[in-house]
Protein backbone atom coordinates (compact mmCIF):
# COMPACT_ATOMS: atom_id res chain seq x y z
CA UNK A 1 0.00 0.00 0.00
CA UNK A 2 1.51 3.29 -1.14
CA UNK A 3 0.01 6.47 0.28
CA UNK A 4 0.93 9.86 -1.14
CA UNK A 5 0.49 12.62 1.46
CA UNK A 6 0.23 16.18 0.14
CA UNK A 7 -1.55 18.65 2.44
CA UNK A 8 -1.40 22.42 2.72
CA UNK A 9 -0.86 24.05 6.10
CA UNK A 10 -3.62 24.06 8.71
CA UNK A 11 -3.42 27.80 9.18
CA UNK A 12 -2.72 28.87 12.74
CA UNK A 13 -2.01 25.36 13.97
CA UNK A 14 0.13 23.17 11.67
CA UNK A 15 2.64 23.77 8.91
CA UNK A 16 2.30 21.52 5.87
CA UNK A 17 5.41 19.68 7.09
CA UNK A 18 3.77 18.98 10.45
CA UNK A 19 0.53 17.94 8.75
CA UNK A 20 2.43 15.44 6.58
CA UNK A 21 4.15 13.99 9.61
CA UNK A 22 0.91 13.63 11.60
CA UNK A 23 -0.93 11.89 8.75
CA UNK A 24 1.97 9.51 8.09
CA UNK A 25 2.23 8.69 11.80
CA UNK A 26 -1.49 7.91 11.97
CA UNK A 27 -1.29 5.56 9.01
CA UNK A 28 1.76 3.76 10.44
CA UNK A 29 -0.09 2.99 13.69
CA UNK A 30 -2.50 0.88 11.63
CA UNK A 31 -0.13 -0.51 9.00
CA UNK A 32 3.57 -0.13 9.82
CA UNK A 33 4.43 -1.58 6.41
CA UNK A 34 2.53 1.07 4.45
CA UNK A 35 4.65 3.18 2.16
CA UNK A 36 4.08 6.85 2.93
CA UNK A 37 5.44 9.53 0.63
CA UNK A 38 5.30 13.02 2.10
CA UNK A 39 4.98 16.12 -0.10
CA UNK A 40 4.32 19.26 1.93
CA UNK A 41 2.39 21.73 -0.21
CA UNK A 42 1.65 25.46 -0.29
CA UNK A 43 -0.04 28.04 -2.44
CA UNK A 44 1.36 31.56 -2.78
CA UNK A 45 0.59 32.49 0.83
CA UNK A 46 2.14 31.79 4.22
CA UNK A 47 4.66 28.97 4.08
CA UNK A 48 5.36 29.30 0.35
CA UNK A 49 9.05 30.16 0.75
CA UNK A 50 9.69 27.37 3.28
CA UNK A 51 8.13 24.74 1.02
CA UNK A 52 9.98 25.99 -2.05
CA UNK A 53 13.21 25.94 -0.03
CA UNK A 54 12.54 22.29 0.84
CA UNK A 55 12.22 21.28 -2.82
CA UNK A 56 14.74 23.65 -4.43
CA UNK A 57 17.45 23.36 -1.74
CA UNK A 58 18.00 27.10 -1.59
CA UNK A 59 20.28 29.13 0.65
CA UNK A 60 18.66 31.38 3.24
CA UNK A 61 19.83 35.00 3.20
CA UNK A 62 19.16 37.34 6.15
CA UNK A 63 17.57 40.61 5.15
CA UNK A 64 16.90 43.67 7.33
CA UNK A 65 13.77 45.48 6.16
CA UNK A 66 10.58 47.04 7.53
CA UNK A 67 6.99 46.03 8.19
CA UNK A 68 3.88 47.47 6.45
CA UNK A 69 3.97 50.54 8.74
CA UNK A 70 7.70 51.21 8.33
CA UNK A 71 8.98 49.65 11.55
CA UNK A 72 12.34 47.81 11.46
CA UNK A 73 12.06 44.11 10.80
CA UNK A 74 14.50 41.22 10.32
CA UNK A 75 13.43 38.63 7.74
CA UNK A 76 15.04 36.30 5.24
CA UNK A 77 14.76 35.35 1.59
CA UNK A 78 15.76 32.23 -0.33
CA UNK A 79 18.39 32.20 -3.05
CA UNK A 80 19.56 29.62 -5.55
CA UNK A 81 21.82 30.73 -8.38
CA UNK A 82 20.24 33.80 -9.92
CA UNK A 83 16.74 32.99 -8.61
CA UNK A 84 15.35 34.43 -5.37
CA UNK A 85 12.19 33.32 -3.59
CA UNK A 86 10.44 35.97 -1.53
CA UNK A 87 7.31 35.65 0.54
CA UNK A 88 5.43 38.95 0.56
CA UNK A 89 3.79 38.19 3.91
CA UNK A 90 7.14 38.12 5.69
CA UNK A 91 7.57 41.89 5.31
CA UNK A 92 4.18 43.18 4.14
CA UNK A 93 1.81 40.67 5.71
CA UNK A 94 -1.36 41.19 7.69
CA UNK A 95 0.03 38.89 10.40
CA UNK A 96 2.60 41.57 11.27
CA UNK A 97 -0.07 44.00 12.44
CA UNK A 98 -2.37 44.07 15.40
CA UNK A 99 -6.01 44.33 14.44
CA UNK A 100 -6.18 47.98 15.49
CA UNK A 101 -3.17 48.78 13.25
CA UNK A 102 -4.73 47.46 10.04
CA UNK A 103 -5.21 50.31 7.59
CA UNK A 104 -4.62 49.79 3.84
CA UNK A 105 -4.64 53.56 3.35
CA UNK A 106 -1.36 53.72 5.31
CA UNK A 107 0.33 50.37 4.76
CA UNK A 108 3.03 49.93 2.13
CA UNK A 109 4.93 47.16 0.34
CA UNK A 110 8.19 49.10 0.73
CA UNK A 111 9.56 46.37 3.02
CA UNK A 112 9.03 43.74 0.32
CA UNK A 113 10.76 46.07 -2.12
CA UNK A 114 13.79 46.21 0.16
CA UNK A 115 13.86 42.40 0.12
CA UNK A 116 13.75 42.41 -3.67
CA UNK A 117 16.59 44.95 -3.80
CA UNK A 118 18.62 42.80 -1.41
CA UNK A 119 18.05 39.81 -3.70
CA UNK A 120 19.21 41.83 -6.70
CA UNK A 121 22.32 42.92 -4.80
CA UNK A 122 22.99 39.23 -4.06
CA UNK A 123 22.91 38.41 -7.78
CA UNK A 124 19.26 37.50 -8.40
CA UNK A 125 17.85 38.09 -11.87
CA UNK A 126 14.56 36.31 -11.36
CA UNK A 127 12.28 36.92 -8.38
CA UNK A 128 9.66 34.33 -7.47
CA UNK A 129 7.25 36.33 -5.33
CA UNK A 130 4.53 34.70 -3.24
CA UNK A 131 1.68 37.19 -2.86
CA UNK A 132 -0.60 35.74 -0.19
CA UNK A 133 -1.52 37.40 3.09
CA UNK A 134 -0.79 41.04 2.29
CA UNK A 135 -1.75 43.97 4.53
CA UNK A 136 -1.51 46.43 1.65
CA UNK A 137 -3.44 48.04 -1.19
CA UNK A 138 -0.72 50.21 -2.74
CA UNK A 139 -0.54 48.72 -6.28
CA UNK A 140 3.07 47.77 -5.60
CA UNK A 141 4.20 51.41 -5.36
CA UNK A 142 6.08 50.59 -2.17
CA UNK A 143 8.08 47.93 -3.99
CA UNK A 144 8.73 50.31 -6.86
CA UNK A 145 9.88 53.04 -4.45
CA UNK A 146 12.40 50.66 -2.88
CA UNK A 147 13.70 49.90 -6.38
CA UNK A 148 14.35 53.58 -7.10
CA UNK A 149 11.07 54.82 -8.58
CA UNK A 150 9.78 58.23 -7.54
CA UNK A 151 6.21 59.51 -7.39
CA UNK A 152 5.07 63.13 -7.59
CA UNK A 153 1.78 64.98 -7.22
CA UNK A 154 0.35 67.51 -9.69
CA UNK A 155 2.63 70.22 -8.25
CA UNK A 156 5.75 68.08 -8.53
CA UNK A 157 6.03 67.33 -4.83
CA UNK A 158 7.13 63.84 -3.70
CA UNK A 159 4.35 61.40 -2.79
CA UNK A 160 4.95 58.63 -0.28
CA UNK A 161 4.07 55.16 -1.54
CA UNK A 162 0.97 53.83 0.23
CA UNK A 163 -2.60 52.94 -0.65
CA UNK A 164 -4.14 56.22 0.41
CA UNK A 165 -1.78 58.23 -1.78
CA UNK A 166 -2.42 56.47 -5.10
CA UNK A 167 -4.97 59.08 -6.10
CA UNK A 168 -2.42 61.86 -5.50
CA UNK A 169 0.22 60.47 -7.88
CA UNK A 170 0.38 62.35 -11.17
CA UNK A 171 3.88 61.46 -12.36
CA UNK A 172 6.13 58.40 -12.08
CA UNK A 173 9.89 58.71 -12.56
CA UNK A 174 11.74 55.45 -13.17
CA UNK A 175 15.36 55.06 -12.03
CA UNK A 176 18.00 55.93 -14.59
CA UNK A 177 19.09 52.29 -14.63
CA UNK A 178 16.15 49.91 -14.37
CA UNK A 179 17.01 46.63 -12.60
CA UNK A 180 17.37 43.83 -15.14
CA UNK A 181 15.05 41.37 -13.45
CA UNK A 182 11.95 39.39 -14.24
CA UNK A 183 9.21 38.36 -11.85
CA UNK A 184 7.32 35.13 -11.49
CA UNK A 185 4.40 35.93 -9.24
CA UNK A 186 2.69 33.17 -7.29
CA UNK A 187 -0.86 34.42 -7.53
CA UNK A 188 -3.80 32.34 -6.33
CA UNK A 189 -6.66 34.71 -7.14
CA UNK A 190 -8.05 36.00 -10.43
CA UNK A 191 -9.23 39.46 -9.39
CA UNK A 192 -8.72 42.42 -11.70
CA UNK A 193 -7.21 45.65 -10.41
CA UNK A 194 -10.27 47.79 -9.66
CA UNK A 195 -14.06 47.74 -9.80
CA UNK A 196 -16.54 45.45 -7.99
CA UNK A 197 -14.22 42.43 -8.39
CA UNK A 198 -11.04 44.41 -7.85
CA UNK A 199 -8.45 44.51 -5.10
CA UNK A 200 -10.10 47.12 -2.88
CA UNK A 201 -13.71 45.93 -2.97
CA UNK A 202 -12.90 42.25 -2.46
CA UNK A 203 -9.93 42.28 -0.10
CA UNK A 204 -9.43 45.69 1.53
CA UNK A 205 -12.19 45.22 4.17
CA UNK A 206 -10.31 42.31 5.74
CA UNK A 207 -7.23 44.55 5.83
CA UNK A 208 -9.02 47.16 7.93
CA UNK A 209 -10.73 49.33 5.31
CA UNK A 210 -14.08 50.98 5.99
CA UNK A 211 -16.63 51.30 3.14
CA UNK A 212 -15.41 54.87 2.61
CA UNK A 213 -11.81 53.65 2.52
CA UNK A 214 -12.71 51.05 -0.10
CA UNK A 215 -14.07 53.75 -2.39
CA UNK A 216 -10.92 55.86 -1.98
CA UNK A 217 -8.66 52.89 -2.59
CA UNK A 218 -10.60 51.72 -5.63
CA UNK A 219 -10.51 55.20 -7.14
CA UNK A 220 -6.79 55.35 -6.41
CA UNK A 221 -6.14 52.05 -8.16
CA UNK A 222 -8.07 53.20 -11.23
CA UNK A 223 -6.21 56.50 -11.25
CA UNK A 224 -2.81 54.82 -10.88
CA UNK A 225 -3.55 52.31 -13.66
CA UNK A 226 -3.99 55.19 -16.11
CA UNK A 227 -0.43 56.33 -15.38
CA UNK A 228 1.13 53.03 -16.41
CA UNK A 229 2.52 52.54 -19.89
CA UNK A 230 0.81 49.16 -20.22
CA UNK A 231 -2.89 48.35 -19.96
CA UNK A 232 -2.85 45.83 -17.13
CA UNK A 233 -5.98 46.65 -15.12
CA UNK A 234 -8.18 43.91 -16.60
CA UNK A 235 -5.65 41.10 -16.44
CA UNK A 236 -6.90 38.32 -14.10
CA UNK A 237 -4.66 38.39 -11.05
CA UNK A 238 -3.63 42.02 -11.46
CA UNK A 239 -5.57 42.84 -8.30
CA UNK A 240 -3.86 40.25 -6.13
CA UNK A 241 -2.34 41.55 -2.88
CA UNK A 242 -3.66 45.05 -3.41
CA UNK A 243 -2.56 45.36 -7.02
CA UNK A 244 1.11 44.44 -6.75
CA UNK A 245 1.13 42.50 -10.02
CA UNK A 246 -0.34 45.48 -11.87
CA UNK A 247 2.28 47.89 -10.57
CA UNK A 248 5.16 45.57 -11.45
CA UNK A 249 3.69 44.75 -14.87
CA UNK A 250 3.87 48.42 -15.73
CA UNK A 251 7.69 48.31 -15.76
CA UNK A 252 8.99 44.74 -15.61
CA UNK A 253 8.71 41.35 -17.28
CA UNK A 254 6.07 39.67 -15.10
CA UNK A 255 4.58 36.20 -15.35
CA UNK A 256 1.62 35.15 -13.20
CA UNK A 257 1.48 31.54 -12.01
CA UNK A 258 -0.63 29.63 -9.52
CA UNK A 259 1.42 29.29 -6.36
CA UNK A 260 0.44 25.67 -5.87
CA UNK A 261 1.48 24.89 -9.45
CA UNK A 262 4.95 26.31 -8.80
CA UNK A 263 5.21 24.06 -5.75
CA UNK A 264 3.92 21.01 -7.61
CA UNK A 265 6.38 21.56 -10.46
CA UNK A 266 9.27 21.89 -7.99
CA UNK A 267 8.31 18.90 -5.85
CA UNK A 268 8.40 15.98 -8.28
CA UNK A 269 5.09 14.76 -6.90
CA UNK A 270 3.73 13.99 -10.36
CA UNK A 271 6.39 11.29 -10.83
CA UNK A 272 5.15 9.48 -7.70
CA UNK A 273 1.43 9.99 -8.24
CA UNK A 274 0.79 7.19 -10.78
CA UNK A 275 2.21 4.65 -8.32
CA UNK A 276 0.01 5.65 -5.37
CA UNK A 277 -2.90 3.59 -4.07
CA UNK A 278 -4.31 6.50 -2.08
CA UNK A 279 -3.76 10.26 -1.97
CA UNK A 280 -4.34 12.26 1.20
CA UNK A 281 -4.49 16.05 1.18
CA UNK A 282 -5.99 18.67 3.45
CA UNK A 283 -6.00 22.18 4.86
CA UNK A 284 -7.39 24.06 7.83
CA UNK A 285 -10.65 25.05 6.15
CA UNK A 286 -12.30 23.62 3.06
CA UNK A 287 -14.85 26.00 1.58
CA UNK A 288 -15.87 27.56 -1.72
CA UNK A 289 -12.45 29.20 -2.12
CA UNK A 290 -10.86 25.75 -2.13
CA UNK A 291 -12.12 25.23 -5.67
CA UNK A 292 -10.11 28.15 -7.03
CA UNK A 293 -6.51 27.09 -7.38
CA UNK A 294 -5.95 25.93 -3.81
CA UNK A 295 -3.80 22.94 -2.83
CA UNK A 296 -6.67 20.56 -2.06
CA UNK A 297 -8.44 21.07 -5.39
CA UNK A 298 -5.25 20.88 -7.47
CA UNK A 299 -4.01 17.70 -5.78
CA UNK A 300 -7.45 16.09 -5.95
CA UNK A 301 -7.81 16.90 -9.64
CA UNK A 302 -4.40 15.39 -10.42
CA UNK A 303 -5.28 12.23 -8.49
CA UNK A 304 -8.62 11.94 -10.27
CA UNK A 305 -6.87 11.96 -13.65
CA UNK A 306 -5.08 8.77 -12.54
CA UNK A 307 -8.25 7.28 -11.00
CA UNK A 308 -6.64 7.22 -7.58
CA UNK A 309 -8.92 7.70 -4.54
CA UNK A 310 -8.22 10.93 -2.68
CA UNK A 311 -9.45 12.15 0.67
CA UNK A 312 -8.98 15.43 2.50
CA UNK A 313 -8.67 16.17 6.20
CA UNK A 314 -9.55 19.61 7.51
CA UNK A 315 -10.35 21.52 10.66
CA UNK A 316 -13.56 22.99 9.23
CA UNK A 317 -15.59 21.93 6.20
CA UNK A 318 -18.11 24.30 4.63
CA UNK A 319 -18.73 22.20 1.55
CA UNK A 320 -20.63 19.00 0.86
CA UNK A 321 -19.30 15.55 0.10
CA UNK A 322 -16.32 16.76 -1.90
CA UNK A 323 -17.64 15.77 -5.33
CA UNK A 324 -17.06 19.22 -6.92
CA UNK A 325 -13.47 19.05 -5.70
CA UNK A 326 -12.83 15.54 -7.10
CA UNK A 327 -12.57 14.23 -3.53
CA UNK A 328 -13.80 10.80 -2.52
CA UNK A 329 -14.25 11.96 1.06
CA UNK A 330 -13.78 14.91 3.41
CA UNK A 331 -13.06 14.28 7.08
CA UNK A 332 -12.96 16.94 9.80
CA UNK A 333 -10.44 16.13 12.49
CA UNK A 334 -12.13 17.59 15.57
CA UNK A 335 -15.01 15.94 17.44
CA UNK A 336 -18.32 17.74 17.07
CA UNK A 337 -18.72 20.45 19.68
CA UNK A 338 -15.01 20.91 20.40
CA UNK A 339 -14.21 24.65 20.69
CA UNK A 340 -12.09 25.95 17.77
CA UNK A 341 -9.35 27.15 20.12
CA UNK A 342 -8.99 23.67 21.60
CA UNK A 343 -9.03 21.92 18.22
CA UNK A 344 -6.32 24.24 16.90
CA UNK A 345 -4.17 23.67 19.97
CA UNK A 346 -4.56 19.90 19.61
CA UNK A 347 -4.41 19.82 15.82
CA UNK A 348 -1.42 17.52 15.48
CA UNK A 349 -2.85 14.80 17.69
CA UNK A 350 -6.33 15.16 16.20
CA UNK A 351 -5.00 14.87 12.65
CA UNK A 352 -2.92 11.82 13.53
CA UNK A 353 -5.94 10.16 15.17
CA UNK A 354 -8.21 11.03 12.24
CA UNK A 355 -5.77 9.53 9.75
CA UNK A 356 -5.50 6.37 11.82
CA UNK A 357 -9.28 6.06 12.19
CA UNK A 358 -9.86 6.57 8.48
CA UNK A 359 -7.19 4.09 7.49
CA UNK A 360 -8.47 1.49 9.96
CA UNK A 361 -12.04 1.72 8.67
CA UNK A 362 -11.21 1.92 4.96
CA UNK A 363 -8.23 -0.41 4.52
CA UNK A 364 -9.37 -3.97 3.89
CA UNK A 365 -7.66 -6.80 2.06
CA UNK A 366 -4.89 -4.55 0.80
CA UNK A 367 -7.31 -2.03 -0.72
CA UNK A 368 -8.75 1.34 0.25
CA UNK A 369 -12.52 1.77 0.13
CA UNK A 370 -13.10 5.53 0.49
N, C-alpha and C positions, 0 to 999 in steps of 0.2 A: 504494500500500500504506500503510494507516494502522495504526499500532501504538500501542495504549494501554498505558502502563507504570505499574503501580500496586503496588509492593512495600511490605512493612513493612521495618523495620530488620533488619539481620543483626547480632543482639545481640553486642556486644563487638568488632565489626569495622567495620560500615558503618551510617551513618544511612540512613533511607529516601530522603533527598535524594541521598546518594552512590550508593545502589543504583540509583536512577532514572538518574542520569548515566552510570553504568557500562554499564547495559543499552542505553541509547540510543546510546552511543558504539560498542558492539559491533555493533549493527545497522547503523549508518552506515558502518562499514568494509566491509560487504558491499553495501549499497544506499544510497549517499549521498542518493538522492532519496526515500527512505522518510519518511513523515510520522510523527514520534514525539511522542506527547503524554504528558508526565510528570505523574503524580499521586502524590507521596509520601504514604504511608498510615501509620496508627498505630492501635493499640487504646488502652485506657486507661492503658497502662504508660509506660515510658521513651520520651521523644520526643513524647508526646501534645501537650504545650503548644507545642512548636516547630512541629509540623505544623498545629495549629489557628491559631497566629499567622500562618503562611504563607497560609492561606485566608481568615482573618477580618481580616487587616491590623490587628492589635492594637498597642497601645503597651506597651512593656516597662517595668515599674516595679520598681526595686530594693527589696529587703525584707530587713532584718536579722532573723534568727530564730535557731533552735537546732536541733541534730540530734537523733536519737532518744534520745541519752543526755544531752541538756541542754547540749551544748557550743555556743558561739557559731558562727553560720554566716551567710554572706551569700548570698542567693538572689534570684530575681526571679519576678514573676507577670505575667500578661498582662491588659490591661484595654482594653475597648472599650465606650464609653458606660457603662451601668450593669451590664455583664456582666464578670466576672473569670474567667480560666482559671487554675487552679492544679493543678500536678502534685504529688501527694502525695510521690512518690519524691524530690523535690528537697530536702525537709526531713525526711521520715520514712522514707527509703528504706533498704533493705538494703545498697545500694551505698556508703552513707556509713560503714559499720562494717567493721572488720577481722573476720575469721572468729571470732577469739577473743572479740570484743566482743558477738557476737550473743546476745541473751537477751531473749525476748519477755516475761519476767516484769518486766524493768526498763525496757524501751523504752516511749516515749510518743509520741503524735501532737501533743504540745503545740506543736512547731515549726510544723506545718501549721496549727494553730489561730491562731498568731500571723500567718501569711500571710493567713488568712481575715479576721482582724480588720483587718489593713492594707488589704485590699481594701475592706472596709466603710468604713473611714476615708477611702478614696479615692473613695467614692461608689457602690460596687457594691451591687446589690440582688439579683443572681443570681450564684451561684458554680457554675461548671462545674468539677467536681473529678475528676481522673483518679486512679484508685485503685491502679494497678499497682505492684508492687515494694516493698511496705511491709515494714518491719522490726518491726512492732508487732502486738499482740494486745490492745489496751486498750479495744475497743468504742467508740472515738472519745471516750473521757473526756478525753484530752489536749486534743483540739480544743475540747470543751465547756468545759474549765477555762480555756483561753485566751479564750473568749468570755464569761467571767464566772460560770460555774457553779461551785458548791462541793459537795464531797463530804465526808460525815462517817460515822464508824463508829458502833457501837451506843451508845457513851458520849458521842457528840457531838464527838469530836475530829476535826480535819481529816485527810483521807486524800488522799495524793498520787495523781495520775492516772497509772496504769501498769497493765500486764496483771496483774501479781502481786497488785495491791491490789483488783481487782474484787470479790473475795469478802468484803472487809472493809467495803465501802460499804453503809450501811444507810439513808442519807438523801441526797437530792439537792436542793439549793437553787438554783433558777434566778435569774438576775439580775433586778433590779427592772424593768428595761426590756429585754425580749428583742429582739435585733437583728431588724429586719424584712427578712429575706432568705429566699430559696428556693434549694435546691440541685438541680442536675442532676448526678448521679453517673455517671461513665463506669465501668461495672462489667462486666467481661468473664467473670465466673464466676457460677454459679447456687447457690452453697453457702448453706445456712441458717446461723443463728447458732451453734448448738451441737449436740452429738450426733456420731455417727460421720461424718456428712458436713458437719460444722460447721467453723468457722474454725480452731479449735485442732487438731483431729485431722488435718485435711487439710493445713494450711499451716504450723502452728507448728514442726514439726520442721526445715523448711528455714530457719527463722529462729533456730535454735539451741536449741530446746526438747528436753529429754529426755522419755522416756515419762512420768515422774513430773510434769514440768512441764506436759505436755499435759493430764493429768488435772486439775491445779490450774486451768489456764487455762479448760478447758471448764466446770468447775464454777463458775468466776467469771463466765463469760459467761451461764450459765443463771441464776445468782443476780442479776446485774445486770439481765437482761431482765425479771425480775419486779418491778423497781423502776420501770420505765417505764410511762407512762400509756397507751401504745398497745401492742397485741400485735403485735410485729414479728418475733419470733424465727423464724417459719417462712416468712417471705417469701424467695423465691429471690433471692440476691444480698445478703441481710442480713449474711452472714458474710464478705463480701469485705473484704480488707485488715484482718483481725482484728476485724471487726464494726463498722467505722466507720459504714456505712449504718444499722445498727440503732440506734446511739447517736444519730445525727442525726435519724432518723425519730421518735424519742421526743419531739422538741421543735420540729422544723421541717418545712416543706413540702419533701419530698424526692421526686425522680423518678429512677428508675433507668433508664439507657439503656446499650446496648452502646457501648463507646468507638469502635469502628470505624464504627458507624452514625452517630455524631455527626460523625466526620471525613468520611464519605461525603456526608452531607447538606450539609456546609460547603464541600465541594470542587467541586461542579458536575460530577463525573465522570459522573453518569448522563445528562447531556445529550450527552456525547461518545460514550458507549458504543455506541449503535446504529449509529454511523458507523465503527466500528473493524473491521478485517479480522482482527486478532489482539490478544489481551490477554495481557500478561506480568505475573505477580505473583511473590511470593517472600518468604522469610524465612530466618533463620539455620537453623532446625530445623523440619522438618515431621514431626509425630507425631500421636498420637491427640488431643492437646489442640487441634490445628489445626482440628478439626471443630467446636469449640464456640465460635463467635463470634469467631474470629480473622480477621485480614485476608485471608489466602489463601482461606479457605473462603467468606467473604462476597463477595469479588471474583469468585471462580470461579462461584458460584451466580448472581450478576447477569449474568455473561457467558453462562452456559448458557441463561438465559431468552431471550437474543437469538440463540441458536444461533451464537455466536462462539467459535472455538477459543481455549482458554486454557491456557497452560503456566506452571509455577512453577519457579523456580530456588531452590536452598537449599544450605546448607553440609552439612547432614546430613538424610537422609530415613530415617524409621523406619516408613514406611507402604508400601503396594504401588504400584500403577500410577496411583493418583490418582483412580480411578473414584468412590469414596465422596465425594470432595471436588469432584466435577464438573470435574476437571482432565483435559485430554487427554494431558498428559505432565508428569512431574517430572524435573528434571535437577539432579544435584548438581554443584557447580562445581569441586570439587577432584579431582585424579587419585587413583585408588585407591592407598592406602598412604601418602599424604602426611600427616604428623603434623598434628593439629588446630591446634597453635600456629602452624605455618607457613602453613596454609591461612587462618587468621584474619588473619595479618599481610599476606598477599598477596590478601586477599579482593577488593579492587577490580579488580585485573588479572585474577584468575581469573573473576570474574563477567562482565567485559567479553569475555574470550575465549570463555566458555561461550555468551554471547548471540550472538556472531559465528558460532560453530560451529553452533549450532542453526539460526540464520537461513540460513546457507549450505546446510545439508543439507535444509532443509524448504521453502525458497522457490524455487518453480519455476513459470515461465510466469505470473508475477503472482499466484500463489496460495500459501497456506501449507498444507502437508500435515503435521499434527502427528505 
